[in-house]
Amino acid sequence: MTTATAAPARDRESLGEFLLRAPAVGPALALVVAIVVFSLATDTFFDLDNLSTVVQQSLVVGTLALGQTLVILISGIDLSNAASMVVATLIMAKLAAAGTNGFVALLAGVVLTIIVGMFIGGLATRIKLPAFIITLGTFTMLTAVSKLIAGGQAVPVTDGLLQWLGTKRYLFGGIPITYGMTLALLMYLGVWYALTKTAWGKHVYAVGNAPESARLSGIKVNRTVLSVYIVAGLTFGIAAWQALGRTPNADPNQFQLGNLDSITAVVLGGTSLFGGRGSVLGTLMGALVVAVLRSGLTQMNVDGNYQDLATGALLIAAVVVDRIARRQQQS
């Protein structure tokens, strides 16, 4: 009896350890299942043009999620990332509409998101305020700023550089891709390399796992945390560029749930909300799962409120799985 019950326990432990070692496996399987289900449920989902559209729709959330991954890896959170991105789009659009050079307008938006990242990182490291409180307050302020800048109206974008990431080309003569897809892929590869092949990446994981142990081992914890928020701010600025390439209008009402969608993508991708574990590959899979879910449900004529309900349920399920896996590791 004891032997029979011990074997399933060992199997559960092995599964938990496997998920901890390879957190991207789960979201990859979920992505495959979602694609199969929606392909069977609709006549148009498994179409090259539609699949390309799904990937394009995932670009903004995927880029936001890339920066969010870095923040969550150090046991932080950023509720203001989408709001920061929206303000950046408005600044870019307003400057371009006023006749400013497109590159200068783009640079101004990116600098803004970097400054926001420095602000959050500075408060987190110097005053030791919880990231949740800092970014919640920042989110509220940036939401108000976006509405003040826009004056209640969307700002059309006509500058070629600001729309450039939405330019479509055809790979192998038939697969539609955009420059935004290529840039997102390069960003993911760059962050993957930084996290896995550099000392900075090792420091990020160490700080997320045990900040006090990291400090005792000689790691500059505050410097690492600040650098993470700065790099994340840079990615949010690029997400603003992605957003204008996708839709050439800067609207203060866009991406109202972008922060939650990015967190959902990160957690679905296997990155632990408790820090120190995760990968950008998992985040990419998670962002695609979110995009596939929304696209598939839209094609099935499911109300948007139910789509938000399903996304929220996925987030809770992913956190529960992460919690169970960590408990198995600790037992």
N, C-alpha and C positions, 0 to 999 in steps of 0.2 A: 504493500500500500504506500509505504514511504517512498520507495523507488519510483512507483508509477506517478506519484504527485511531483517528485523532484524533476522528472524529465520535462514536463510542460513548463515548469518554472525556469529551467535552464534555457528552453526554447524562447520564452518571453524575454529573458535577459539578453539572449543573443540577438533577438529582433531589435530590442532597445539600443543595444550597442551598435548594431548595424546602421540604424537610423541616425545615431549620433555621429558615426563616422562618415556616412554618405547622406547628408540631409537633402540633397537634390533629387534623390531617387523617388521619394514620395510625390513631390509636385510633378515630376516628369511623367509618372504613371497616371496621375490625376489629369494631366494635360491630354494624354493619349485617350483616356476614357471619355473626357469631355468632347474631344473632336469626333470620336466614334459615335457617341450618343447624338450629338447635334447633326451629324452627317446623315444618320438614320432618321432623325425626326424632321428634317427639312430637306428640300430638294436643291437648295442653293448654297448650303454651308460649305460643302467640300468642293469648292470651285476656286481656281487659281486666283481670280480677281478678288473673291471674297476673302480668301485666306490672306492675301496681300493687304486687304483693307483691315483685317483683324490685327495684323502685325503693326500697321501704321497707327491704329487706334491705341495700341499698347505702348507706343513710343514715349509719350509724355509721362504716363504713369510709370513706365519702366525706368525712365531717366530719373524721375523723382524717387523711385524706389531704390535706385543705385546709391544715391546720397543717403537715403534713409537707412540702408543696410550698414553703412559705415557708422552712423550714429548709434544704431541699435547694437552693433557689435561691441561698443564701449559701455553698454547698459544705459544708453541715453534714449531719447525719443525727440522727434521734431514734429510738432503739430502745426508749425507755421510754414512748412516747405511749399505747399501749394499757394498759400497767400503771398509768400515772397515771390514766387514765380509769376503770379498774376500781376503784382505791382510792377515787376520787371517788364512784362509784355506791354503794359500801359505806358511806361516810361519810353520804351523803344518806339512804340507807335506814335506817341505824342511828339517826340523829338524828330522822328522822320517826317511827320506831317508838317512840322514847322520848318522843314528844309534842311535839317541836320544830316550830315553824311551818314549813310546806313551803318558803316562800320563803327562810327562814333556812337550812334544810338545803341547798337548792339553791345558795345563795350560798356556803356553807361548802365544798361540793365544788368549785365553780368557783375559789374563792380558793386551794384546795389546788393545783390544776393550774397556776395562775398562779405560785404560789410555786415549784413544781417547775421551771417554765420559767425563772424568775429564777435559781434555783440552777444549772441547766445553763448558762445564758447567762453567769452570773458566772464560773464556772470556765473557760468557753471564752475569755472576754475578758481576765480578770485573770491567770489562771495559764497560759493558752495550752495547756490540755490538749486533745487531739484529741476532737472531739464523739463519735466512735465509742466511745472508752473511757469518757467521762463517762456517756453514756446507757446503755451496757452495764451499768456499775455501778449506775446509778440504776434500771434495769430490774430487776436482781437484788434490790435493796433493796425496791422497791415491790411486787414479787411476794411477798416474804416478809411485808411489812406487810399486804397484802390478806388473806393466809391467817391472820395473827394477829388481824386485826379480825373476820374472819368466823367464826373458831373452827371451821372445817370445815363450816359450813352456809351455805346461801344465805339471804339476808334478803329476805322478801317486802315489796313496796312497795304501800301502800294509799293514800298521800296523792294527792289529785287533781291537784295542780300538778305533781308529779314524773312522773305518768303522762300529763299533758296533751298532750304532743307526739304521742302515739299515737292521739289522737282522730281518728276517720275521718269525712270528709264526702264528698259526691258532687258532682263538678263536671259541669255541664250535665245533671244528673240521672242520670248513669250511670258516670262515671269516678271511681273511688275514690281519694281523696287524704287525706293526714293533715296536721296542723299541722306535723309534723316536716319534711315535704317542703317546705312553704312557707318554714320557717325556714332550711333548708339552702340553698334557692335564693337567699334574701336574703343569706345569708352569702357565698355564692360571688360574687354581684353586688358585695357590699361589698368583698371582697378584690380582685376584678378591678379595681374602680375605684381602690382604694388603690395597686395595683401599676402601673396604666397611666396614671393621671391625677394622681398626686401626686408631690412631690419624694421622699417616703419610698420609694415604689415604685422610682423611678429609682436611688436609693441602694442598694436591695436588689439590683437587677440588677448595678449597678456593683461592689459588694463581692463578689458571686459570680463575676463575670468576672475581676477583677484587684484584690484587696484593697489591694495596695501603690499601684497607680495611683489607686485611689479615695481613699486617704489623702492622696496628694500633690495631688489635685485639691480637697482641702478637706473631704471627707466624713468625718464622725465614725464610723469603722469600728466601733469597740467599741460605741458607742451604738446603731448600726444592728443589729449582731448581737444585742445584748441585747434590743432591742425586738422583734426577730423571734421570739426564744424566748418572750418574754412573750405576744405575740399568739398564737403557736402554743399556748401553755399555755391561753389563754382558749378557743380552739377545742376543745381536748381536754376542757375542762370542759363545754362545750356538747354534745360527743359523749357524755359520760356521761349528760346529760339525755336525749339521743336514745335511748341504750341502754335507759334505764328506761321510756321511752315505748313502745319496741318490745317489751320483755319486762319486765314489772313484778316482776323479781327481781334482786337484786344478788348475783352469784355470782363468787367469786374465780377460778373455773375458766373463766369466759367469756373470749372474745376472746384466747385464748392466742397466736394467730397474727395478731392485729390489727395489730401493728407491721409485720410482713412484708407483710400484705395492703395496708396503706396505702402502703408503699414501692412495692409492685408497681403499685398504681393510679397513683402519681405518675410512675413511670418509663414505664409503658405510655402515659401521657398525654403523653409527649414531653418531660418535664422532665429535663434532663441531671443525672446524678449528680455531674458535675464542676462544677455551679453555673452561674449566670448566664443560663440559657436555660430557658424553659418558660412555661406559662400555666395558669390555674385551669380554663379551659374544657377543656384537655387532661386535667387531673386528673379532672374530672367524667366525661369519656368513659371514662377508665381505670377509675374506680370502678364504672361501669356495666358495663364489659366483665368485670371480676372477678365482679360479682354475677350477670350473665347466664351466665357460664361455670359457676359453682357451681350455680345454679338448673337450668340445662339438663342438666348432668351428673347432678344429683340425680334429675330426672324420668326420666332414662334409666337409673336404678338403678345408677349407677357408684359404686363404693366411695369413701368419703371420702378414703382414702389416695391413690387415683389422682387425685382432685380436687386435693389438695395438690401432687401430682407435676406436674399440668398447670399449676397456678398458678406453681410454681417455674420450669418450663420457659419460660413466658411472660415471667417476669422476666428470665431470662438472655437470651432472644431480644431483648427490648427494650433491654437494656444493650448487646448486640452491635450492634444497629442504630444506637444513639446513638453508639457508638464509631466506627463506619464513617462516619457522617455528619460527625462532627467532623474525622476525618482527611481527608475530601474537602474540607472547608472550609479546612483548613490547607495542603493541597497546592496 
